[in-house]
Amino acid sequence: MDQNEQEAPKISVIVSTYNAEEWLKKVLWGFNCQIFRDFEVVVADDGSGPKTKELLEEMSKKVFYPIVHVWQEDDGFQKSRILNKAVEACSADYIIMTDGDCIPREDFVEVHYINKEHGYFISGGYYMLPMNISKMITLEDIENQNCFNIHWLKEMGIPKTFKNNKLTASGVISKLLNTFTPTNASWNGHNSSGWKKDILNVNGFDERMQYGGQDRELGERLFNFGIKSKQLRYSAVCVHLDHKRGYKTPESIAKNQSIRKETRSSKLVWTHYGITK
């Protein structure tokens, strides 16, 4: 094996963030507990202040994986733009995308890695936690995987719902739930993965998109390009920490819906507002 092959990781994980150091620290710690270890983390930072940079410098000394910090000036909500920059910065052929408020279970990267397949992207799920439990989770809880343990969460006051299957299902059951889950396997920004070349072939994210659905529009162009999707909602698991959604406005949703409608009706593959301008 020559030196270059040795240096490129098998997986690049893109983690998006904006001024949320408390959550990001928990997420990076979750990646430090992964069973599969041949990956890098590329932080797609949409204009955070110096505290995020300081956290990444501190965490780089504590985690086993390399952290690449891709930052842009704060210019309002420009997540699609920073994600495109992060895609270009990825050194692996295969990319997992998630958010800086989603703690990955210890098998998260491994599940994406073993299920990846040419001609497909993978759509995973998440388990939404309320604010009080999000704050309560310590780095030790992440190391012990308590925050994925339904008994521990129930002790903390999580209500009993069908969604709990996301955390308790394993083996055959999770395969069945993946197959019969009612949601379409869309590209979900908090937990999806695909080949870098496929993302580049459709020119990445449409940078006109504002909050709400910009990830799904990328998925729709991948479908138009002939890429299929795999549903791994019950086996690629992360817990989603609570946060405010300040950028969600009726205008941004309407704008995004009209872009997505055009993508679907015209079967568009390429966006003129993506990585290549």
Sequence and secondary structure as in RCSB ss.txt:
>XXXX:A:sequence
MDQNEQEAPKISVIVSTYNAEEWLKKVLWGFNCQIFRDFEVVVADDGSGPKTKELLEEMSKKVFYPIVHVWQEDD
GFQKSRILNKAVEACSADYIIMTDGDCIPREDFVEVHYINKEHGYFISGGYYMLPMNISKMITLEDIENQNCFNI
HWLKEMGIPKTFKNNKLTASGVISKLLNTFTPTNASWNGHNSSGWKKDILNVNGFDERMQYGGQDRELGERLFNF
GIKSKQLRYSAVCVHLDHKRGYKTPESIAKNQSIRKETRSSKLVWTHYGITK
>XXXX:A:secstr
  HHHHHS SEEEEEEESS HHHHHHHHHHHTT S   EEEEEEESS  HHHHHHHHHHHTTSSS EEEEE    
SS HHHHHHHHHHH  SSEEEEEETTEEE TTHHHHHHHH  TTEEEEE  EE  HHHHHH  HHHHHTTGGG H
HHHHHTT    GGGHHHH  HHHHHHHHHH SS     TTEEEEEHHHHHHTTS  TT  SSSHHHHHHHHHHHT
T EEEEETTTS EEE     TT  HHHHHHHHHHHHHHHHTT    TTSS  
